[in-house]
Amino acid sequence: MAPRMTPVETSSGFPASTTVVVIGGGIVGLTAALTLAERGVPVVLLEKGRIGAEQSSRNLGWVRKTSRSVPDIPMSMAADRLWAEMPERVGADVGYRQAGIMFLARTEAEMAMHEGWIKAVDGLPLDSRLLSPGEIDRLVPGGQGQWVGGIYTPSDGRAEPTLAPSAIAAAAIRKGAVIVENCAVRTLSLTGGKVSGVETEKGEIRCDQVLLAGGLWSRRFLGNHGVFLPTLPLVASVIRTAPMEGPTDIAVGGPDFSFRKGHDGGFIVMQRGAVGAPLMLDHMLIGMRYLHMLKDQRKLLRISFGKDFFRDLSLPRRWKKHDRSPFERVRTMDPPANEAINAEAVQNLSTAWPVFANLSIRESWAGMMDVTPDSLPVVGPVARLPGLTVASGFSGHGFGTGPAAGQLAADLLCGETPIVDPAPYRLERF
């Protein structure tokens, strides 16, 4: 089950027409809707299930620049500023704290990766630095791990996935956005080859432009319109502890665990060295594009074959506007937590920092990420469908960069100077 979120009072209906329709009520779609509403642009956001109920509430909450792909760093830096401004912007606490993020290296090979990244970002205005074992012990006391070194960015931070989506949605509504839950968009309406609206399960909305921010569902939605977006699913399992004393407010990632302080005094813990990789039909269709990733990260993947494959196979890949869509058949992707992986996380963390040996687990959950071949998202227009913009494929990084990605999408929709260069995120790179 997903973590509990603050409910938002959304609309039961929608206008016959608007300027922009946003498909998807995750952090990116919500921030785009908020930005458009602040600019006075009429916008309707449609969510097939509940606001933030999929990956936007199930992630770790890290807001980081550390170890990001170099082309993605400007987006991450912009997101830092927007997260810091978010409490005042939305009039609510989103749990943002600039407490720093640290990654640890157990071997020389792992340390070499951090050293290589530091060299790659030389010249960028970052405060990232390499750490010695002694500095790790000073910043995160009480550890018993044998670390070669690490990397630390004090200006990195965290926000709360159970607070932020609701707060952003409520602010967008106050500023004029219409948000409708439990309303799936089935298809685009096209006039003369251009987007002229959307067909929903509750009727049509005419509009000038559409933003597709549907997360892992975007590939299927686009495929129904003959547009190719390569994404494959990965499942991350997470636990939340009861409030407890911990070694630091810094978020820490080891090779086979991670932890960060939560707003309630507990810790969010994950096994960084293991994610679920349920096989789907898409692995056969586009898996060759991921061979480089498989070579580098094979030990990370816990590959499985079973009911996920057959559930996915049962969902249609082609349908018409009057057909019941896949998005009505599965309102919320709710994969079960892998408790074996979570147990590994607790064991590995307790070995490294014994203070966690007696932690009490309050809840566990899992979230399904949509991963592109280069781990960068797609944020930009779809050339063959004028009027359609996509913001999807965030590869597990969408929460941290969500405010900047949502604003970038809004900038492109409005024809304004983009907050960051959108070139690295073009759909045409695939």
C-alpha positions as CSV (number, residue, x, y, z in Angstrom):
1,M,0.0,0.0,0.0
2,A,1.1,3.6,-0.6
3,P,2.0,5.9,2.3
4,R,-0.9,7.9,3.6
5,M,-1.2,11.4,2.2
6,T,-3.3,14.4,3.1
7,P,-6.5,14.3,1.0
8,V,-7.2,17.2,-1.4
9,E,-10.7,18.4,-2.2
10,T,-10.8,18.2,-6.0
11,S,-13.5,18.9,-8.5
12,S,-16.3,16.4,-9.5
13,G,-16.6,17.8,-12.9
14,F,-14.8,19.9,-15.5
15,P,-15.4,22.6,-18.0
16,A,-16.3,21.8,-21.6
17,S,-13.1,23.6,-22.8
18,T,-9.9,25.0,-21.4
19,T,-6.5,26.1,-22.6
20,V,-4.3,23.3,-21.3
21,V,-5.1,19.8,-20.1
22,V,-2.6,18.1,-17.9
23,I,-2.8,14.3,-17.9
24,G,-1.4,12.9,-14.6
25,G,-1.5,14.1,-11.0
26,G,2.1,13.3,-10.0
27,I,4.6,15.9,-8.8
28,V,5.5,17.0,-12.4
29,G,2.0,17.4,-13.6
30,L,0.9,19.2,-10.4
31,T,3.8,21.6,-10.6
32,A,3.1,22.3,-14.2
33,A,-0.6,23.0,-13.4
34,L,0.5,25.3,-10.5
35,T,2.8,27.2,-12.7
36,L,0.2,27.6,-15.5
37,A,-2.4,28.7,-12.9
38,E,0.0,31.3,-11.5
39,R,0.4,32.7,-15.0
40,G,-3.3,33.0,-15.5
41,V,-3.5,30.1,-18.0
42,P,-6.8,28.1,-17.8
43,V,-5.7,24.5,-16.9
44,V,-7.5,21.3,-16.1
45,L,-5.5,18.4,-14.6
46,L,-7.0,14.9,-14.9
47,E,-5.8,12.0,-12.8
48,K,-7.1,8.5,-13.4
49,G,-6.8,7.6,-9.7
50,R,-5.8,9.8,-6.8
51,I,-3.4,12.7,-6.7
52,G,0.2,11.6,-6.0
53,A,-0.9,8.0,-5.4
54,E,1.8,6.3,-7.5
55,Q,5.6,7.1,-7.5
56,S,5.2,10.7,-6.4
57,S,4.3,9.5,-2.9
58,R,6.4,6.3,-2.8
59,N,9.9,7.6,-3.5
60,L,12.7,8.4,-1.1
61,G,12.2,12.2,-1.1
62,W,15.8,12.9,-2.0
63,V,16.5,16.3,-3.7
64,R,20.0,15.8,-5.1
65,K,22.6,16.9,-7.6
66,T,25.2,14.4,-6.4
67,S,26.0,11.8,-9.1
68,R,23.4,13.1,-11.5
69,S,24.1,12.8,-15.2
70,V,26.0,16.0,-16.2
71,P,23.3,17.1,-18.7
72,D,20.7,16.8,-15.9
73,I,22.5,19.0,-13.3
74,P,21.0,22.4,-14.4
75,M,17.6,20.9,-13.9
76,S,18.6,19.6,-10.4
77,M,20.1,23.0,-9.5
78,A,16.9,24.8,-10.6
79,A,14.9,22.3,-8.5
80,D,16.9,23.2,-5.4
81,R,15.8,26.8,-5.7
82,L,12.2,25.9,-6.4
83,W,12.0,23.4,-3.5
84,A,13.4,26.1,-1.1
85,E,10.7,28.5,-2.3
86,M,7.9,26.0,-2.3
87,P,6.6,26.4,1.3
88,E,6.0,30.1,0.8
89,R,4.7,29.5,-2.7
90,V,2.0,27.0,-1.7
91,G,1.5,28.2,1.9
92,A,2.2,24.8,3.4
93,D,5.1,22.7,4.7
94,V,6.4,20.3,2.0
95,G,9.1,18.9,4.3
96,Y,11.9,20.5,2.4
97,R,15.2,20.5,4.4
98,Q,18.6,21.3,2.9
99,A,20.5,18.8,5.1
100,G,22.9,17.4,2.6
101,I,23.3,14.0,0.8
102,M,26.3,11.6,1.1
103,F,27.2,8.5,-0.9
104,L,29.7,6.0,0.6
105,A,32.3,3.8,-1.2
106,R,33.3,0.5,0.2
107,T,35.8,-0.3,-2.6
108,E,38.4,1.6,-4.6
109,A,36.3,0.9,-7.7
110,E,33.2,2.6,-6.1
111,M,35.4,5.5,-5.0
112,A,36.8,5.9,-8.5
113,M,33.2,6.4,-9.8
114,H,32.8,9.3,-7.3
115,E,36.2,10.8,-8.3
116,G,35.2,10.5,-11.9
117,W,32.0,12.4,-11.3
118,I,33.7,15.2,-9.4
119,K,36.1,15.6,-12.4
120,A,33.2,15.6,-14.9
121,V,31.4,18.5,-13.0
122,D,34.5,20.5,-12.5
123,G,33.6,24.1,-13.3
124,L,30.0,23.8,-12.4
125,P,28.8,25.8,-9.3
126,L,28.5,22.8,-7.0
127,D,29.6,22.3,-3.4
128,S,30.2,18.6,-3.8
129,R,33.4,17.2,-2.3
130,L,35.1,13.9,-1.7
131,L,35.3,12.6,1.8
132,S,37.9,10.6,3.7
133,P,36.9,7.8,6.1
134,G,37.6,10.2,9.0
135,E,35.3,12.8,7.6
136,I,32.6,10.2,7.2
137,D,32.9,9.3,10.9
138,R,32.8,12.9,11.9
139,L,29.7,13.7,9.9
140,V,27.8,10.4,10.6
141,P,29.1,9.2,14.0
142,G,28.7,5.8,15.5
143,G,29.4,3.8,12.3
144,Q,31.3,0.5,12.0
145,G,31.5,0.3,8.2
146,Q,34.8,0.1,6.5
147,W,34.6,2.9,4.0
148,V,37.3,3.8,1.5
149,G,35.7,7.3,1.2
150,G,32.6,9.0,-0.1
151,I,31.1,12.1,-1.7
152,Y,29.1,14.7,0.0
153,T,27.0,17.7,-1.2
154,P,25.8,19.9,1.7
155,S,23.4,21.8,-0.5
156,D,21.4,18.7,-1.4
157,G,18.3,18.1,0.5
158,R,15.0,16.2,0.9
159,A,11.3,16.9,0.8
160,E,8.3,14.8,1.9
161,P,6.5,12.8,-0.7
162,T,3.5,12.4,1.6
163,L,3.2,16.2,2.0
164,A,4.3,17.9,-1.2
165,P,1.9,16.6,-3.9
166,S,-1.1,17.5,-1.7
167,A,0.2,20.9,-0.9
168,I,1.0,21.7,-4.5
169,A,-2.4,20.4,-5.7
170,A,-4.3,22.5,-3.1
171,A,-2.3,25.6,-4.1
172,A,-2.9,25.1,-7.8
173,I,-6.7,24.8,-7.1
174,R,-6.7,28.0,-5.0
175,K,-4.9,29.8,-7.9
176,G,-7.5,28.7,-10.5
177,A,-6.6,25.2,-11.7
178,V,-9.3,22.6,-12.0
179,I,-8.2,19.1,-10.7
180,V,-10.3,16.1,-11.3
181,E,-9.5,12.7,-9.7
182,N,-10.8,9.3,-10.8
183,C,-11.1,10.5,-14.4
184,A,-8.9,8.7,-17.0
185,V,-8.0,10.3,-20.3
186,R,-8.6,7.7,-23.0
187,T,-7.3,9.4,-26.1
188,L,-6.4,12.7,-27.7
189,S,-8.9,14.5,-29.9
190,L,-7.3,15.6,-33.2
191,T,-8.4,18.1,-35.7
192,G,-6.4,18.4,-38.9
193,G,-3.7,16.4,-37.3
194,K,-3.4,18.7,-34.3
195,V,-4.5,18.3,-30.7
196,S,-7.9,19.8,-30.2
197,G,-8.9,18.1,-26.9
198,V,-9.0,14.9,-24.9
199,E,-11.5,12.1,-24.7
200,T,-12.0,11.1,-21.0
201,E,-14.2,8.4,-19.5
202,K,-16.5,11.2,-18.5
203,G,-16.6,13.0,-21.8
204,E,-14.6,15.3,-24.0
205,I,-12.7,18.5,-23.0
206,R,-11.7,20.8,-25.8
207,C,-8.3,22.4,-25.4
208,D,-5.4,24.1,-27.2
209,Q,-2.6,22.0,-25.7
210,V,-2.1,18.8,-23.7
211,L,0.7,17.9,-21.3
212,L,1.2,14.2,-20.8
213,A,2.8,13.7,-17.4
214,G,1.6,10.1,-16.9
215,G,4.7,8.5,-15.5
216,L,4.9,4.8,-16.3
217,W,1.6,5.0,-18.2
218,S,2.9,7.5,-20.7
219,R,4.5,4.8,-22.9
220,R,1.2,3.0,-23.3
221,F,-0.8,6.2,-23.9
222,L,1.6,7.4,-26.6
223,G,1.8,4.0,-28.2
224,N,-1.9,4.1,-28.8
225,H,-1.3,7.2,-30.9
226,G,1.7,5.6,-32.8
227,V,4.4,7.5,-30.8
228,F,7.4,5.7,-29.5
229,L,8.6,6.3,-25.9
230,P,11.1,3.7,-24.5
231,T,10.6,3.0,-20.8
232,L,10.8,-0.1,-18.8
233,P,9.6,-0.6,-15.2
234,L,11.7,-1.1,-12.0
235,V,10.2,-1.6,-8.5
236,A,11.8,-0.1,-5.4
237,S,10.8,-1.3,-2.0
238,V,11.0,1.1,1.0
239,I,10.4,1.0,4.8
240,R,9.5,3.8,7.3
241,T,10.6,3.4,10.9
242,A,9.0,4.6,14.0
243,P,10.6,7.8,15.4
244,M,14.1,7.1,16.7
245,E,17.4,8.7,17.4
246,G,19.7,8.5,14.4
247,P,23.3,9.4,13.6
248,T,22.7,12.4,11.4
249,D,20.2,14.6,9.5
250,I,22.3,14.0,6.3
251,A,20.7,11.5,3.9
252,V,23.2,8.7,3.4
253,G,23.5,6.1,0.6
254,G,25.7,3.1,1.0
255,P,26.3,0.5,-1.7
256,D,23.5,-1.7,-0.2
257,F,21.4,0.6,2.0
258,S,20.2,4.1,2.3
259,F,18.6,6.2,5.0
260,R,17.3,9.7,5.5
261,K,15.4,11.4,8.4
262,G,11.7,11.8,7.9
263,H,9.6,14.7,9.1
264,D,7.9,12.6,11.8
265,G,11.3,11.6,13.4
266,G,11.5,8.2,11.8
267,F,13.8,7.2,8.9
268,I,13.1,6.2,5.3
269,V,15.3,3.1,4.5
270,M,16.0,1.3,1.3
271,Q,18.3,-1.4,-0.1
272,R,20.2,0.7,-2.7
273,G,21.8,-2.5,-4.1
274,A,18.6,-4.2,-5.2
275,V,15.5,-3.2,-7.1
276,G,12.8,-5.4,-8.6
277,A,12.7,-6.0,-12.3
278,P,9.5,-7.7,-13.2
279,L,9.6,-9.0,-16.8
280,M,7.0,-7.6,-19.2
281,L,6.3,-7.8,-22.9
282,D,8.2,-4.5,-23.3
283,H,11.4,-6.3,-22.3
284,M,11.1,-8.3,-25.5
285,L,10.0,-5.3,-27.6
286,I,12.7,-2.8,-26.5
287,G,15.0,-4.6,-24.2
288,M,18.0,-4.3,-26.6
289,R,18.1,-0.6,-26.0
290,Y,19.0,-1.4,-22.3
291,L,21.9,-3.8,-22.9
292,H,24.5,-1.2,-21.7
293,M,22.5,-0.7,-18.5
294,L,22.1,-4.4,-17.9
295,K,25.9,-4.8,-18.3
296,D,26.6,-2.1,-15.7
297,Q,23.8,-2.8,-13.2
298,R,23.0,-6.5,-13.6
299,K,23.8,-7.1,-9.9
300,L,21.3,-4.4,-8.9
301,L,18.3,-6.1,-10.7
302,R,16.2,-8.8,-9.0
303,I,14.6,-10.1,-12.1
304,S,11.2,-12.0,-11.8
305,F,8.7,-13.5,-14.1
306,G,5.1,-14.1,-13.0
307,K,1.8,-12.4,-12.5
308,D,3.1,-9.0,-13.4
309,F,3.8,-10.2,-16.9
310,F,0.3,-11.6,-17.4
311,R,-1.4,-8.6,-15.8
312,D,0.5,-6.3,-18.2
313,L,-0.3,-8.6,-21.1
314,S,-4.0,-8.4,-20.3
315,L,-4.0,-4.6,-20.7
316,P,-4.7,-3.4,-24.2
317,R,-2.1,-1.6,-26.3
318,R,-4.6,-0.2,-28.8
319,W,-8.1,1.1,-28.1
320,K,-10.5,3.7,-29.2
321,K,-12.1,6.6,-27.4
322,H,-15.3,4.7,-26.5
323,D,-13.3,1.7,-25.2
324,R,-12.5,1.2,-21.6
325,S,-8.9,2.1,-21.4
326,P,-6.0,0.5,-19.5
327,F,-6.0,3.5,-17.1
328,E,-9.5,2.7,-16.0
329,R,-8.6,-1.0,-15.4
330,V,-5.7,-0.1,-13.2
331,R,-6.3,3.2,-11.4
332,T,-3.2,2.9,-9.2
333,M,-0.1,0.8,-9.8
334,D,0.4,-0.7,-6.4
335,P,3.2,-3.3,-6.4
336,P,3.7,-5.2,-3.2
337,A,6.8,-4.4,-1.2
338,N,9.6,-7.0,-1.4
339,E,10.0,-7.8,2.2
340,A,13.1,-9.9,1.6
341,I,14.8,-6.9,0.0
342,N,13.7,-4.6,2.8
343,A,15.1,-7.1,5.4
344,E,18.4,-6.9,3.6
345,A,18.3,-3.2,3.8
346,V,17.8,-3.3,7.6
347,Q,20.5,-5.9,8.1
348,N,23.0,-4.0,5.9
349,L,22.2,-0.7,7.6
350,S,22.4,-2.1,11.1
351,T,25.8,-3.6,10.4
352,A,27.1,-0.2,9.2
353,W,25.4,1.8,12.0
354,P,24.4,-0.3,15.0
355,V,22.0,2.4,16.2
356,F,19.5,1.0,13.7
357,A,19.7,-2.6,15.0
358,N,16.5,-2.2,17.0
359,L,14.5,-0.1,14.7
360,S,10.8,-0.5,14.6
361,I,9.1,-0.7,11.1
362,R,6.0,1.4,10.9
363,E,5.1,0.6,7.3
364,S,6.6,-0.6,4.0
365,W,5.6,0.0,0.4
366,A,6.9,-0.2,-3.1
367,G,6.8,2.0,-6.1
368,M,7.2,1.4,-9.8
369,M,9.5,3.7,-11.8
370,D,9.6,4.3,-15.6
371,V,13.2,4.1,-16.7
372,T,14.5,5.3,-20.1
373,P,17.6,3.9,-21.8
374,D,19.8,6.9,-20.7
375,S,18.0,7.5,-17.4
376,L,17.0,11.0,-18.5
377,P,13.4,12.1,-18.9
378,V,11.5,13.3,-21.9
379,V,10.3,16.9,-21.5
380,G,9.3,18.4,-24.8
381,P,6.9,18.5,-27.7
382,V,5.8,15.6,-29.8
383,A,6.6,16.6,-33.4
384,R,4.0,14.3,-35.1
385,L,1.2,15.4,-32.8
386,P,1.3,19.3,-32.6
387,G,-0.1,20.5,-29.4
388,L,1.1,17.6,-27.3
389,T,4.0,18.0,-24.8
390,V,5.4,15.1,-22.8
391,A,7.1,15.1,-19.4
392,S,7.7,11.5,-18.4
393,G,10.4,8.8,-18.1
394,F,12.1,10.3,-15.0
395,S,13.8,7.1,-14.1
396,G,13.3,7.4,-10.3
397,H,14.5,11.0,-10.2
398,G,11.2,12.8,-10.9
399,F,10.3,13.8,-7.3
400,G,13.6,15.6,-6.8
401,T,13.6,17.5,-10.0
402,G,9.8,17.6,-10.3
403,P,9.3,21.4,-9.6
404,A,11.8,22.3,-12.3
405,A,10.6,19.7,-14.7
406,G,7.0,20.9,-14.2
407,Q,8.0,24.5,-14.8
408,L,10.1,23.6,-17.9
409,A,7.0,21.9,-19.3
410,A,4.9,25.0,-18.5
411,D,7.5,27.2,-20.1
412,L,7.4,25.2,-23.3
413,L,3.6,25.2,-23.4
414,C,3.5,29.0,-22.9
415,G,6.4,29.7,-25.4
416,E,8.4,31.4,-22.6
417,T,12.2,31.2,-22.0
418,P,12.7,27.8,-20.5
419,I,14.0,27.5,-17.0
420,V,16.7,25.2,-18.3
421,D,17.9,24.1,-21.7
422,P,15.4,21.4,-22.9
423,A,17.8,19.9,-25.5
424,P,18.9,17.0,-23.3
425,Y,15.3,15.9,-22.9
426,R,14.1,15.8,-26.5
427,L,12.0,12.8,-27.4
428,E,13.7,12.7,-30.8
429,R,17.0,11.5,-29.1
430,F,15.4,8.0,-29.2
